[in-house]
């Protein structure tokens, strides 16, 4: 791709201008508003000071726990140490570093768009929309996991697409390491590689076979190759997670796969987030036990209400609003009707998602799988606007692809009419 950009100077200039625009918007945002510190950020701040002062890794408690994965707290700890060395406040430093991370994420979004569609127009338009999409600007002011998690998730998806194309063991290993780092920042991405490799196996299984191999031999070779690559990715993912697992066993005397916080699961059992709902009395049950009791009672006593909440209700709540970061004032708008762009992206991706079900052999199907899997995971927990943030680049790519497809068809139609 680097050589291609060198040969296409106008295209390179356009990309550079988009990055300059993205950098200006993010800089203007950080310097022109007053940022709000969320309660999660306050807990993270206490956690970092506890780790630095007492050597205790604990979230919301004074004793060691595994309530959150260590990726972002360790990132914050590093920023606190740097801030102390250069004599600045840590939160502003974190925000400026997150701007750099956000700009690097744009490059990864461009790469994924091109890898998935092999269409340079889809790639550059996706890059432009991501550069001006307000949640990607606002998130830089939030001392939360979103910006860092998005960067590593896009890095993993780009490497995984590359590994599927090259089928090299080294690339599969790098994909596993990147996924491991992503999970250490945001735990819910752990299951991703299994359905992705499942789809890749189907794509390879049903591709046209070589004329020099029998169908049975060809499919057996495909199966062995894909399974081997999947095992390599899984092993490298496990190796990346291993220090966290060892720490939990040593410090907590228990194995914690990702994190032990269960409150989002319980909170997700309240239809329309009505926490006054007392369909079940807790009576000393743990949060998990209480959550399962609420689900059982809800689906048996208020079936339609709970079915609607665990499908349309949570989907609408999660995807029809934008993530505002931690909040800021005054509200930063680089252009009017920013919510309309968000809804256009969401609804514009629906048709491509449905179309990919029928044309699942193309690389873009990987993006649809990620959206579907992450959406199913989100339906289990409490819905929040911030939970759409990490998959929005994929929505942008798919909706852009659909838009470019329509424009190309229109151009082809009028071109034929002119020729006729």
C-alpha positions in Angstrom: 0.0 0.0 0.0 2.9 2.4 0.7 4.2 2.0 -2.8 0.7 2.5 -4.2 0.5 5.8 -2.2 3.8 7.0 -3.6 2.6 6.4 -7.2 -0.7 8.2 -6.5 0.4 11.6 -5.2 -3.1 13.2 -5.4 -4.5 10.4 -3.3 -1.7 10.7 -0.8 -2.3 14.5 -0.5 -6.0 13.8 0.1 -5.2 11.4 2.9 -2.7 13.8 4.5 -5.3 16.6 4.4 -7.9 14.3 6.1 -5.4 13.6 8.9 -4.7 17.3 9.3 -8.4 17.9 9.6 -8.7 15.1 12.1 -5.8 16.5 14.2 -7.2 20.0 14.1 -10.7 18.9 15.2 -9.3 16.9 18.1 -7.0 19.7 19.2 -9.7 22.3 18.9 -12.0 20.1 21.0 -9.5 19.5 23.8 -8.6 23.2 24.1 -12.0 24.8 23.7 -14.2 22.9 26.2 -14.3 22.1 29.9 -14.0 18.4 30.4 -16.1 16.4 32.9 -14.5 13.6 35.0 -16.9 10.6 35.2 -17.3 8.4 38.3 -15.4 5.6 36.5 -12.5 7.9 35.9 -12.4 8.9 39.6 -12.3 5.2 40.5 -9.5 4.6 38.0 -7.6 7.6 39.6 -8.0 6.1 43.0 -6.9 2.7 41.6 -3.7 4.1 40.1 -2.7 6.0 43.3 -3.4 2.8 45.3 -1.1 0.9 42.9 1.7 3.5 43.0 1.5 4.2 46.7 0.7 0.8 48.2 1.5 -1.7 45.3 -2.1 -3.0 45.5 -4.1 -3.6 42.3 -7.7 -3.0 43.3 -10.7 -1.3 41.8 -13.2 0.3 44.3 -11.6 -1.6 47.2 -8.5 -1.5 49.4 -7.7 -5.2 49.0 -6.5 -6.9 45.7 -9.2 -7.8 43.2 -9.8 -8.5 39.5 -12.9 -6.3 39.0 -11.3 -4.7 35.9 -8.7 -5.9 33.4 -5.3 -4.3 33.7 -4.8 -2.8 30.3 -6.1 0.8 30.9 -5.1 1.1 34.5 -1.5 0.2 33.6 -1.7 2.7 30.7 -2.8 5.3 33.2 -0.1 4.3 35.6 2.5 4.9 32.9 1.0 8.3 32.1 1.0 9.3 35.8 4.7 8.4 36.0 5.5 10.4 32.9 3.4 13.3 34.1 5.3 13.3 37.4 8.6 13.4 35.6 7.7 16.3 33.4 5.7 18.1 36.1 2.3 18.2 34.5 -1.2 17.1 35.4 -1.9 13.5 34.4 -5.4 13.9 32.9 -4.4 16.5 30.3 -1.4 14.4 29.3 -3.6 11.3 28.9 -6.0 13.2 26.7 -3.3 14.4 24.4 -1.8 11.0 24.2 -5.2 9.7 23.3 -5.4 12.2 20.4 -2.3 10.5 19.0 -3.8 7.1 19.6 -7.0 8.3 17.9 -5.1 9.5 14.8 -3.3 6.1 14.6 -6.7 4.4 14.8 -7.8 6.3 11.7 -5.0 4.7 9.7 -6.1 1.3 10.9 -9.7 2.0 9.9 -8.4 3.0 6.4 -6.4 -0.3 6.2 -9.4 -2.4 7.3 -11.7 -0.7 4.8 -9.4 -1.5 2.0 -8.6 -5.0 3.2 -12.3 -5.8 3.5 -13.6 -4.3 0.3 -10.5 -3.8 -2.0 -12.1 -0.5 -3.0 -9.9 2.6 -2.5 -13.0 4.9 -2.5 -14.6 3.0 0.3 -11.3 3.3 2.2 -10.8 7.0 1.8 -14.5 8.0 2.4 -14.5 5.7 5.6 -11.3 7.5 6.7 -12.9 11.0 6.1 -16.1 10.0 8.0 -14.1 8.6 10.9 -12.0 11.8 11.0 -15.1 14.0 11.5 -17.4 11.5 13.4 -18.0 13.3 16.7 -17.8 10.4 19.2 -14.3 9.7 17.9 -13.5 13.3 18.7 -15.3 13.5 22.0 -13.8 10.2 23.3 -10.4 11.8 23.5 -11.5 13.9 26.4 -12.6 10.9 28.4 -10.1 9.2 30.7 -11.8 5.9 29.9 -11.0 2.7 28.0 -12.7 3.6 24.7 -9.9 5.3 22.8 -7.3 2.7 23.7 -9.6 -0.2 23.2 -10.7 1.0 19.8 -7.0 1.3 18.7 -6.1 -2.2 19.7 -9.3 -3.7 18.3 -8.7 -2.1 14.9 -5.1 -3.3 15.1 -6.3 -6.9 15.8 -8.9 -6.9 13.0 -6.5 -5.5 10.5 -3.9 -8.1 11.4 -6.5 -10.9 11.4 -7.6 -9.9 7.9 -4.0 -9.9 6.8 -3.4 -13.3 8.4 -6.4 -14.7 6.6 -5.0 -13.4 3.3 -1.4 -14.6 3.8 -2.2 -17.7 5.9 1.2 -17.3 7.5 1.8 -18.6 11.0 3.7 -15.4 12.0 0.7 -13.2 11.1 -1.7 -15.5 13.0 0.6 -15.2 16.0 0.6 -11.4 15.8 -3.2 -11.4 15.6 -3.4 -13.4 18.8 -1.1 -11.1 20.6 -3.1 -8.0 19.5 -6.3 -9.7 20.5 -4.8 -10.5 23.9 -3.8 -6.8 24.5 -7.3 -5.8 23.3 -8.9 -8.1 25.9 -6.7 -6.8 28.6 -8.1 -3.3 27.9 -11.8 -4.4 27.3 -12.7 -8.0 28.2 -15.7 -8.5 26.0 -13.7 -9.0 22.9 -12.2 -12.4 24.1 -14.5 -14.7 22.0 -14.0 -12.9 18.7 -11.4 -15.0 17.1 -13.4 -18.3 17.3 -16.3 -17.2 15.1 -13.9 -15.3 12.8 -11.9 -18.5 12.2 -15.2 -20.4 11.8 -16.2 -18.1 9.0 -12.7 -18.3 7.5 -12.9 -22.1 7.5 -16.2 -22.0 5.6 -14.8 -19.5 3.1 -11.8 -21.7 2.4 -13.8 -25.0 2.5 -16.2 -23.8 -0.3 -13.7 -22.1 -2.5 -13.0 -23.6 -5.9 -10.5 -26.5 -5.5 -7.3 -26.9 -7.4 -7.4 -29.2 -10.4 -4.3 -31.1 -9.2 -6.0 -32.2 -5.9 -9.0 -34.4 -5.2 -11.8 -32.7 -3.4 -11.3 -34.8 -0.2 -7.6 -34.1 -0.1 -8.1 -30.4 -0.8 -10.7 -30.0 2.0 -8.6 -31.9 4.5 -5.6 -29.7 3.8 -7.8 -26.6 4.2 -9.2 -27.9 7.5 -5.7 -28.6 8.9 -4.3 -25.3 7.8 -7.1 -23.2 9.2 -7.2 -25.1 12.5 -3.5 -24.7 12.8 -3.7 -21.0 12.3 -6.5 -20.8 14.8 -4.6 -22.7 17.4 -1.6 -20.4 16.9 -3.8 -17.3 17.4 -5.4 -18.9 20.5 -2.1 -19.8 22.0 -0.6 -16.3 21.5 -3.8 -14.8 22.9 -3.4 -17.1 26.0 0.3 -16.2 26.3 -0.5 -12.5 26.3 -3.2 -13.1 29.0 -1.0 -15.5 31.1 0.6 -12.9 33.4 -2.9 -11.6 34.3 -4.1 -15.2 35.0 -1.0 -15.9 37.1 -1.4 -12.7 39.1 -5.1 -13.6 39.9 -4.2 -17.2 41.0 -1.3 -15.9 43.2 -3.0 -12.8 44.7 -6.6 -14.0 44.8 -6.3 -17.8 45.0 -8.7 -18.1 42.1 -8.6 -18.2 38.3 -10.3 -15.2 36.7 -10.5 -15.4 33.0 -11.0 -11.7 32.3 -12.6 -9.7 35.1 -14.9 -10.5 38.1 -17.2 -7.5 37.9 -20.8 -8.8 37.4 -22.9 -5.7 38.0 -23.4 -4.9 34.3 -25.0 -8.4 33.9 -27.5 -7.7 36.8 -28.2 -4.2 35.6 -29.1 -5.5 32.2 -32.1 -7.4 33.7 -34.1 -4.3 34.4 -36.4 -3.5 31.4 -36.0 0.0 30.1 -33.4 0.5 33.0 -36.2 0.8 35.5 -34.3 0.0 38.7 -37.4 0.3 40.8 -38.6 -3.0 39.3 -38.8 -5.6 42.1 -40.0 -8.7 40.3 -37.7 -10.7 42.6 -36.6 -10.0 46.1 -32.8 -10.4 46.5 -32.8 -12.0 50.0 -29.0 -12.3 50.3 -28.4 -13.7 46.8 -25.2 -12.8 45.0 -25.4 -10.4 42.1 -25.1 -13.3 39.6 -27.7 -15.4 41.4 -30.1 -12.4 41.6 -29.6 -11.6 37.9 -30.5 -15.2 36.9 -33.5 -15.2 39.2 -34.7 -11.9 37.6 -34.3 -13.3 34.1 -36.2 -16.5 35.0 -39.0 -14.6 36.6 -39.1 -12.0 33.9 -39.4 -14.4 31.0 -42.0 -16.5 32.7 -44.1 -13.7 34.4 -43.7 -10.8 32.0 -42.6 -12.7 28.8 -43.4 -10.1 26.2 -41.8 -7.3 28.2 -38.6 -9.2 28.7 -38.4 -10.5 25.1 -38.8 -7.0 23.8 -36.2 -5.6 26.2 -33.6 -8.3 25.4 -34.0 -7.7 21.6 -35.4 -4.4 20.2 -35.2 -2.5 23.5 -31.5 -3.0 24.1 -30.6 -2.6 20.4 -32.4 0.7 20.2 -30.9 1.9 23.4 -27.4 0.9 22.4 -27.2 2.0 18.8 -29.5 5.0 18.2 -27.5 7.4 20.4 -23.9 8.6 20.2 -21.2 8.2 22.9 -20.4 11.6 24.3 -17.2 10.7 26.2 -17.2 11.7 29.8 -19.2 14.9 29.0 -18.0 18.4 28.4 -19.3 22.0 28.2 -20.2 23.6 26.0 -21.1 20.7 23.7 -18.5 20.6 20.9 -20.1 20.6 17.4 -17.8 20.9 14.4 -20.8 21.0 12.1 -24.6 20.9 12.6 -26.8 17.8 12.7 -24.2 15.5 14.1 -26.8 13.0 15.3 -28.2 12.7 11.8 -24.8 11.4 10.6 -24.7 8.8 13.4 -28.2 7.5 12.4 -27.3 7.6 8.7 -24.2 5.4 9.5 -26.3 2.9 11.6 -29.2 2.5 9.2 -27.0 2.7 6.1 -25.2 -0.5 7.3 -28.3 -2.6 7.7 -28.6 -3.5 4.0 -24.9 -4.4 3.7 -25.2 -6.5 6.8 -28.1 -8.4 5.3 -26.5 -8.7 1.9 -23.3 -10.2 3.4 -25.4 -13.1 4.8 -25.9 -14.1 1.1 -22.4 -13.1 -0.1 -20.4 -14.4 2.9 -17.4 -15.6 0.9 -15.9 -12.0 0.7 -13.5 -10.6 3.3 -16.1 -7.9 4.4 -18.1 -10.7 6.0 -15.6 -10.6 8.8 -16.8 -7.2 9.7 -20.4 -8.3 9.8 -19.4 -11.2 12.1 -17.8 -8.8 14.6 -20.8 -6.6 14.6 -23.2 -9.5 15.1 -21.1 -11.2 17.8 -20.5 -8.0 19.8 -24.2 -7.1 19.5 -25.2 -10.5 20.9 -22.8 -10.0 23.8 -24.1 -6.5 24.4 -27.7 -7.9 24.7 -26.7 -9.9 27.8 -25.5 -6.8 29.7 -26.9 -3.4 30.6 -27.2 -1.3 27.4 -25.1 1.9 27.3 -24.5 4.4 24.4 -20.7 3.9 25.0 -21.0 0.2 24.0 -21.6 1.1 20.3 -18.3 3.1 20.2 -15.9 0.3 19.4 -17.9 -1.2 16.5 -18.8 2.1 14.9 -15.8 2.0 12.5 -17.2 -1.2 11.0 -20.6 0.4 10.6 -18.9 3.3 8.9 -17.1 1.0 6.5 -20.2 -1.0 5.6 -22.5 2.0 5.2 -19.8 3.8 3.1 -19.5 0.6 1.0 -23.2 0.6 0.4 -23.2 4.3 -0.5 -20.2 3.9 -3.0 -22.0 0.9 -4.5 -25.1 3.0 -5.1 -23.2 5.9 -6.6 -21.2 3.6 -8.9 -24.4 2.0 -10.1 -25.9 5.4 -10.8 -22.8 6.5 -12.7 -22.8 3.3 -14.7 -26.5 3.8 -15.6 -26.0 7.3 -16.8 -22.8 6.3 -18.6 -24.7 3.7 -20.6 -27.5 6.2 -21.4 -25.0 8.7 -22.6 -23.3 6.0 -24.8 -26.6 4.9 -26.2 
